[in-house]
Amino acid sequence: MTQICSAERRVLLYLDHDMVFIPINIRETQWYLAVIHARNMEIQVLDSLGTSQDRKDLTDSIKGLQRQIDMISQRKELKDHRWPDLQVASWPLREIDMGYAKQTDSSSCGLFLLNYIEYWTGDELSDSFTQDDMSHFRKKMAAILLSSELNKRRGCLLYKNDKEVDSGSPSDVEILENPTDSKKRKLLHVLDDNEVVYEDEEGPITQADLQKWFVDDWDKRTPVKVSNDGCTNDFLMVGLSTKDMPVTKAESIDVLCDYIMAIEDDTTLEMTWV
């Protein structure tokens, strides 16, 4: 009974208007507008991508509406309405050439549809618009939605109130101390070329060795190809931390600050670091 009452309200609402606008979505890829034009007894199709041979989604929707009209007409007499004929499924489909009001990108179909609804008189568009107008209209839509009477948050703050804020820190961004302040921290110790950094099974490794391996010979190396399967977190972290030489938060900050202080490019330094 609830579904019948809902269908009855919908049918009576449709029958009380000369034109009914029905947005149609094609497999989540394209929106277009179908207009039930009662005075002309036709279904008009306004598609920003042009005409199409297949309108099965639309014909299925019209058949569904016809079933609802038939169901309600069996329960009560439908009179005093604007439609000259209730056999809407028999009305012809007419593709409307939108001329200049067509999209040239792949993401503005919904915006064109809304403009069609606003400016379509049943015979023509009462205002002109093109793809270039959609960039402005996209921003206008945000203002329309915010100020709409249907917006339950209209007039409220755009951020959560005190009762809605989660407990804890108000920010997940930590501000590091100024690394250029010598009183706060000092640069990492700069090694001489012959000074041993550490030793492995093959012997001592000096600062000069690191310079040769990771700087001088870097451009000459053969690129290492890593498959998608091999690009795991462990693989990415191998250069940052090992069991023998863990990287703590403090050590990471030291390395990060030293790296920033070593940058000599002004453009890079003007970037916001997060």
C-alpha positions as CSV (number, residue, x, y, z in Angstrom):
1,M,0.0,0.0,0.0
2,T,2.9,2.3,0.7
3,Q,4.3,1.8,-2.8
4,I,0.9,2.3,-4.3
5,C,0.4,5.6,-2.5
6,S,3.9,6.7,-3.5
7,A,3.1,5.9,-7.2
8,E,-0.2,7.6,-7.0
9,R,1.4,10.8,-5.7
10,R,4.0,10.7,-8.5
11,V,1.4,10.1,-11.2
12,L,-0.9,12.8,-10.1
13,L,2.0,15.2,-9.8
14,Y,3.1,14.4,-13.4
15,L,-0.4,14.8,-14.8
16,D,-0.7,18.2,-13.2
17,H,2.1,19.6,-15.4
18,D,2.6,20.2,-19.2
19,M,6.2,19.1,-19.0
20,V,8.0,16.5,-16.9
21,F,11.8,16.4,-16.8
22,I,13.4,13.0,-16.3
23,P,17.2,12.8,-15.9
24,I,18.5,9.5,-17.5
25,N,21.8,7.9,-16.7
26,I,23.5,5.6,-19.2
27,R,25.4,2.9,-17.4
28,E,27.1,5.5,-15.1
29,T,28.8,7.1,-18.0
30,Q,26.5,9.8,-19.4
31,W,23.5,11.9,-18.2
32,Y,20.9,13.2,-20.6
33,L,17.4,14.8,-20.2
34,A,14.1,13.2,-21.2
35,V,11.1,15.6,-21.4
36,I,7.6,14.3,-21.3
37,H,5.9,17.0,-23.4
38,A,2.1,16.6,-22.8
39,R,0.9,19.3,-25.1
40,N,2.8,17.9,-28.0
41,M,2.2,14.3,-26.9
42,E,5.9,13.3,-27.4
43,I,9.0,12.4,-25.5
44,Q,11.8,14.9,-26.2
45,V,15.5,13.8,-25.7
46,L,18.1,16.5,-24.9
47,D,21.6,15.0,-25.0
48,S,24.7,17.1,-24.7
49,L,26.6,14.5,-26.7
50,G,24.2,14.5,-29.6
51,T,21.7,12.0,-30.9
52,S,21.8,8.3,-30.2
53,Q,20.2,5.3,-31.8
54,D,19.8,3.4,-28.5
55,R,17.4,4.8,-25.9
56,K,16.5,1.5,-24.2
57,D,17.0,3.0,-20.8
58,L,14.5,5.8,-21.6
59,T,11.9,3.5,-23.1
60,D,12.2,1.2,-20.1
61,S,11.5,4.2,-17.8
62,I,8.5,5.3,-19.9
63,K,7.1,1.7,-19.8
64,G,7.5,1.8,-16.0
65,L,5.6,5.1,-15.8
66,Q,2.9,3.7,-18.1
67,R,2.4,0.7,-15.7
68,Q,2.0,3.1,-12.8
69,I,-0.5,5.2,-14.7
70,D,-2.5,2.1,-15.6
71,M,-2.4,0.8,-12.0
72,I,-3.6,4.1,-10.5
73,S,-6.3,4.5,-13.2
74,Q,-7.8,1.2,-12.2
75,R,-8.0,2.3,-8.6
76,K,-9.5,5.8,-9.2
77,E,-10.7,7.9,-12.1
78,L,-8.0,10.2,-13.4
79,K,-9.6,13.5,-14.5
80,D,-9.0,17.2,-14.3
81,H,-5.4,16.8,-15.5
82,R,-3.3,18.5,-18.2
83,W,-2.5,15.4,-20.3
84,P,-4.7,14.9,-23.4
85,D,-3.7,11.2,-23.6
86,L,-2.6,8.8,-20.8
87,Q,-1.0,6.3,-23.2
88,V,2.4,7.9,-22.7
89,A,4.3,4.7,-23.8
90,S,2.8,5.2,-27.3
91,W,4.1,8.8,-27.7
92,P,7.0,9.1,-30.2
93,L,10.6,9.9,-29.1
94,R,12.1,13.0,-30.7
95,E,15.8,13.8,-30.6
96,I,16.4,17.5,-30.1
97,D,19.5,18.9,-31.9
98,M,21.1,21.0,-29.2
99,G,23.2,23.0,-31.6
100,Y,25.8,25.1,-29.8
101,A,24.7,23.8,-26.4
102,K,26.8,20.6,-26.6
103,Q,29.7,19.4,-24.4
104,T,33.2,19.0,-25.8
105,D,34.7,17.3,-22.7
106,S,33.9,14.1,-20.9
107,S,32.7,15.4,-17.5
108,S,30.1,18.2,-18.1
109,C,27.0,16.1,-19.0
110,G,25.4,16.6,-15.6
111,L,25.9,20.4,-15.8
112,F,24.4,20.6,-19.3
113,L,21.4,18.5,-18.1
114,L,20.7,21.0,-15.3
115,N,20.9,23.9,-17.7
116,Y,18.5,22.1,-20.1
117,I,16.0,21.8,-17.2
118,E,16.3,25.4,-16.4
119,Y,16.1,26.9,-19.9
120,W,14.1,24.4,-22.0
121,T,10.7,25.9,-22.9
122,G,9.4,22.8,-24.7
123,D,10.4,24.3,-28.1
124,E,13.8,25.9,-27.6
125,L,16.3,27.1,-25.0
126,S,15.4,30.4,-23.5
127,D,19.1,31.2,-22.9
128,S,22.3,30.3,-24.7
129,F,25.3,28.5,-23.1
130,T,28.3,26.6,-24.4
131,Q,31.1,24.4,-23.0
132,D,33.0,27.5,-21.9
133,D,30.1,28.5,-19.6
134,M,30.3,25.2,-17.7
135,S,33.5,26.1,-15.8
136,H,31.7,29.1,-14.2
137,F,28.5,27.1,-13.7
138,R,30.4,24.4,-11.9
139,K,31.4,26.9,-9.2
140,K,27.9,28.4,-9.2
141,M,26.5,25.0,-8.5
142,A,28.4,24.8,-5.2
143,A,26.9,28.1,-4.1
144,I,23.4,27.0,-5.2
145,L,23.7,23.8,-3.2
146,L,25.0,25.6,-0.1
147,S,22.2,28.1,-0.1
148,S,19.4,25.7,-1.1
149,E,16.5,25.3,1.3
150,L,17.1,21.5,1.0
151,N,20.5,21.9,2.5
152,K,20.1,20.8,6.1
153,R,23.4,22.5,7.0
154,R,22.5,25.8,5.5
155,G,23.6,28.6,7.8
156,C,25.7,26.3,9.9
157,L,29.5,26.6,10.2
158,L,31.4,24.8,7.5
159,Y,33.4,22.9,10.1
160,K,32.3,20.7,12.9
161,N,31.1,22.3,16.1
162,D,32.7,21.6,19.5
163,K,30.5,18.6,20.3
164,E,31.4,16.9,17.0
165,V,35.1,17.3,17.2
166,D,36.9,14.1,18.1
167,S,39.0,14.1,21.2
168,G,42.7,14.4,20.9
169,S,45.1,16.7,19.1
170,P,43.4,19.4,17.0
171,S,46.0,18.8,14.3
172,D,47.8,15.8,12.8
173,V,50.6,18.0,11.6
174,E,53.6,18.5,13.8
175,I,55.6,21.7,13.4
176,L,59.3,21.0,13.6
177,E,61.6,23.4,15.3
178,N,63.5,25.8,13.1
179,P,66.5,23.8,11.8
180,T,68.5,26.9,11.1
181,D,68.5,27.9,14.8
182,S,71.9,26.8,16.0
183,K,70.7,26.9,19.6
184,K,68.1,24.3,18.9
185,R,70.2,21.8,16.9
186,K,73.5,21.3,15.1
187,L,74.4,19.9,11.7
188,L,75.3,16.3,11.5
189,H,79.1,15.7,11.8
190,V,80.7,16.1,8.3
191,L,83.2,13.3,7.7
192,D,86.6,13.6,6.0
193,D,87.1,11.6,2.8
194,N,89.4,9.1,4.5
195,E,87.3,8.8,7.7
196,V,85.8,5.4,8.1
197,V,82.0,5.5,8.2
198,Y,81.5,1.8,9.2
199,E,82.9,-1.6,8.4
200,D,81.3,-4.6,6.8
201,E,82.6,-8.2,6.0
202,E,84.7,-6.8,3.1
203,G,86.4,-4.2,5.2
204,P,86.1,-0.5,6.1
205,I,83.9,1.9,4.1
206,T,85.0,5.5,4.0
207,Q,83.3,8.7,3.1
208,A,85.1,8.7,-0.2
209,D,83.7,5.3,-1.0
210,L,80.1,6.5,-0.4
211,Q,80.8,9.6,-2.6
212,K,82.0,7.4,-5.4
213,W,79.2,4.8,-5.2
214,F,76.2,7.1,-4.6
215,V,77.2,10.3,-6.3
216,D,80.0,10.0,-8.9
217,D,78.8,6.7,-10.3
218,W,75.1,7.3,-9.8
219,D,74.4,8.4,-13.4
220,K,76.4,5.5,-14.8
221,R,74.5,2.8,-13.1
222,T,72.2,0.4,-14.8
223,P,68.5,1.1,-13.8
224,V,67.1,-1.5,-11.5
225,K,63.7,-2.8,-12.7
226,V,61.3,-3.7,-9.9
227,S,58.1,-5.5,-10.7
228,N,54.8,-4.4,-9.1
229,D,54.8,-7.5,-7.0
230,G,58.2,-6.7,-5.6
231,C,57.4,-3.1,-4.7
232,T,56.3,-3.9,-1.1
233,N,56.6,-1.8,2.0
234,D,59.6,-3.8,3.0
235,F,61.3,-3.1,-0.3
236,L,60.6,0.6,-0.1
237,M,61.8,0.8,3.5
238,V,65.1,-1.1,3.0
239,G,67.0,2.1,2.4
240,L,65.5,3.8,5.4
241,S,65.7,1.3,8.2
242,T,67.3,-2.0,9.1
243,K,67.3,-4.1,12.2
244,D,71.0,-3.2,12.7
245,M,70.5,0.5,12.1
246,P,67.0,1.6,13.1
247,V,65.8,5.0,12.1
248,T,64.0,6.7,15.0
249,K,61.6,9.7,14.8
250,A,64.3,12.0,16.1
251,E,66.9,10.6,13.6
252,S,64.4,11.0,10.8
253,I,63.8,14.7,11.7
254,D,67.6,15.3,11.8
255,V,68.0,13.8,8.4
256,L,65.1,15.7,7.0
257,C,66.3,19.0,8.4
258,D,69.8,18.5,7.1
259,Y,68.4,17.6,3.7
260,I,66.3,20.8,3.6
261,M,69.3,22.9,4.7
262,A,71.4,21.5,1.9
263,I,69.0,22.6,-0.8
264,E,70.3,25.6,-2.8
265,D,67.4,26.0,-5.2
266,D,65.2,29.0,-4.2
267,T,62.1,27.7,-5.9
268,T,62.3,24.4,-4.0
269,L,62.8,26.2,-0.7
270,E,59.7,28.3,-1.3
271,M,57.5,25.2,-1.4
272,T,55.4,24.2,1.6
273,W,56.9,21.2,3.3
274,V,54.5,18.8,5.0
